């Protein structure tokens, strides 16, 4: 059984803890947070307020990084250098230059570094990707992704880093809709360029964007994707992803995949339902975490790598540059 440590006992860590309740291949033996009060309710685990002490005293097989964004890359580097496998929450880094510091660390230190892109493992994602790649319904004509969620100032006041460029790196893209950006590419094709606008429409007290609109050109097919995200809505609506093919349209919403042909709407498949206050995260954290553990135990590469996750950061960088320059921007250029 793998010995697991978790660093950062905030909101997303609770999702990891819940997933771990059903995973037999790993056991949490140590947790770490600079705020000791956050760890008071935990029993039968070692508790640390300093990750260096945790690293020195514990013989960990895997560490989960659930920290503020700006701490992801330096913490991955620290633990991978010590020979500890790393399971990192999104984003993999706050920009492409920072993410590049992680390239090659797996080979250099003999570890695995997995990124938590759990939505790639949803039933709906797997099935839609399979449909698109098969071209059973013809070529892709276009796609769209939409995230309309609600984040008031209380959310940012609760954790000040969330509203700063230095520590969050960005807003609705890096924090709330990075999975949607990733899936628009993962399901269909890589992107070549983008024209976009970002804005802060509802949160004047923070530095980060709360809304974005982008038109992304696919690299290998004659189609584009429209992407819209905001945290200026009044509720956390279902994320929507739609792919239009020549013979049918496919829509992911409310944890289900539908096929639309003329006036008909057919249910294709559904995701495993999640429960709790963050139900809209989806329920694939368990699958993602367990899959990473099995990759370690069986020495496979069946997980979202740093290089794979870096694609979403390159897209976000290009969106920001396009908005700042008011020009179409090559992604990764």
C-alpha positions, -999 to 999 in steps of 0.1 A, spaced: 0 0 0 13 34 -10 20 59 18 3 92 10 9 128 22 -14 157 14 -2 193 15 -27 221 17 -59 213 37 -83 237 19 -114 232 -3 -100 210 -30 -82 188 -5 -116 178 10 -125 163 -25 -92 143 -23 -100 131 12 -134 119 2 -120 101 -29 -94 84 -7 -120 68 15 -127 43 -13 -91 37 -25 -74 6 -11 -41 11 -28 -31 42 -8 -33 53 28 -29 89 41 -2 89 67 7 126 69 -9 160 62 5 195 61 -9 230 63 5 263 77 -28 267 96 -28 240 123 -64 246 130 -74 231 97 -59 198 108 -74 195 142 -103 171 132 -80 146 115 -70 115 134 -44 88 129 -22 109 107 10 128 113 4 166 112 29 192 100 29 229 95 62 228 76 65 207 44 102 204 48 97 188 81 72 165 66 96 156 38 124 149 63 105 128 87 81 108 65 89 81 40 62 90 15 54 72 -18 31 100 -31 23 136 -21 -8 154 -32 -3 191 -38 -35 211 -30 -18 244 -25 -24 280 -39 -14 281 -76 20 299 -72 32 271 -49 25 242 -72 57 243 -93 82 249 -65 66 221 -44 66 197 -72 103 203 -78 110 199 -41 93 165 -37 103 150 -70 139 159 -63 136 139 -31 123 109 -50 86 113 -41 59 108 -67 36 138 -70 -1 141 -77 -7 178 -84 -40 196 -85 -47 219 -114 -32 241 -127 1 225 -134 16 260 -132 6 297 -136 22 302 -170 41 282 -196 76 295 -186 70 282 -151 56 249 -162 87 243 -184 107 240 -152 90 207 -146 98 191 -179 122 162 -176 119 159 -138 103 124 -140 133 111 -160 158 129 -139 146 118 -105 128 85 -114 94 97 -102 59 101 -117 42 135 -117 5 133 -124 -19 163 -129 -55 161 -117 -74 165 -149 -101 141 -136 -127 152 -161 -108 135 -189 -120 103 -172 -157 110 -170 -178 86 -190 -191 114 -211 -156 126 -221 -144 91 -229 -175 84 -251 -175 117 -269 -138 115 -277 -143 80 -291 -172 93 -313 -152 122 -326 -121 102 -333 -141 75 -351 -157 100 -375 -188 78 -374 -210 109 -376 -187 127 -401 -162 154 -395 -163 180 -368 -177 213 -379 -172 232 -346 -174 231 -309 -182 252 -279 -175 252 -242 -194 272 -216 -189 277 -178 -212 301 -160 -205 300 -123 -209 322 -92 -180 336 -72 -187 366 -50 -161 386 -30 -166 364 0 -149 336 -20 -118 358 -26 -118 373 9 -118 337 23 -85 331 7 -68 363 -4 -44 346 -29 -73 337 -52 -77 373 -63 -41 382 -70 -21 378 -102 11 370 -83 -4 340 -64 -34 329 -84 -19 336 -118 -53 343 -132 -90 340 -125 -118 322 -142 -95 304 -167 -68 290 -144 -92 284 -115 -127 275 -126 -127 266 -163 -93 251 -171 -110 217 -173 -133 229 -200 -104 245 -220 -85 212 -217 -115 191 -228 -122 212 -259 -87 202 -271 -86 167 -256 -118 156 -271 -114 171 -306 -79 183 -316 -51 206 -307 -55 244 -312 -34 265 -335 -44 300 -326 -69 321 -308 -86 355 -307 -100 364 -273 -111 390 -248 -108 388 -211 -126 411 -186 -134 418 -150 -171 425 -151 -183 419 -115 -152 418 -92 -135 452 -93 -117 445 -60 -95 417 -74 -67 416 -100 -78 386 -120 -103 382 -148 -138 370 -140 -149 365 -176 -135 354 -210 -147 349 -246 -125 332 -271 -125 318 -306 -100 290 -310 -89 275 -343 -83 238 -345 -49 227 -359 -57 197 -380 -94 202 -390 -113 230 -406 -132 241 -376 -131 264 -345 -143 263 -309 -161 290 -291 -153 293 -254 -170 314 -228 -166 314 -191 -176 337 -162 -179 336 -125 -202 366 -126 -234 345 -128 -259 340 -99 -254 302 -97 -231 274 -105 -247 261 -137 -238 229 -154 -207 231 -176 -216 227 -213 -195 212 -241 -210 208 -275 -194 192 -306 -212 196 -340 -205 169 -365 -218 166 -400 -245 140 -391 -252 148 -355 -246 172 -326 -233 160 -293 -238 179 -260 -223 173 -226 -244 189 -198 -257 180 -163 -233 150 -162 -247 134 -193 -239 131 -230 -267 136 -255 -270 131 -293 -291 156 -311 -304 149 -346 -330 173 -360 -358 174 -332 -346 143 -313 -324 143 -282 -310 109 -272 -292 101 -240 -259 84 -248 -243 80 -213 -240 95 -179 -212 102 -155 -210 87 -120 -229 112 -99 -210 133 -73 -224 144 -39 -217 172 -16 -212 210 -19 -188 206 -49 -210 182 -69 -203 201 -101 -166 190 -99 -178 156 -111 -171 123 -95 -139 113 -113 -114 124 -87 -114 88 -73 -108 73 -107 -80 98 -114 -62 93 -81 -66 55 -82 -53 55 -117 -22 74 -108 -15 51 -79 -18 21 -102 5 37 -127 31 39 -99 25 4 -87 26 -11 -123 51 15 -138 28 27 -166 22 61 -181 -16 60 -179 -21 94 -163 -22 131 -172 15 141 -174 30 176 -170 36 177 -207 0 169 -214 -14 194 -189 10 221 -202 -12 224 -233 -40 241 -213 -15 266 -198 -3 275 -233 -39 281 -244 -45 304 -215 -13 323 -221 -23 328 -257 -58 340 -247 -43 365 -223 -19 378 -249 -46 380 -276 -68 401 -252 -39 424 -243 -28 430 -279 -62 428 -296 -47 403 -321 -50 367 -331 -22 348 -313 -5 315 -322 -7 291 -293 27 280 -281 43 304 -304 
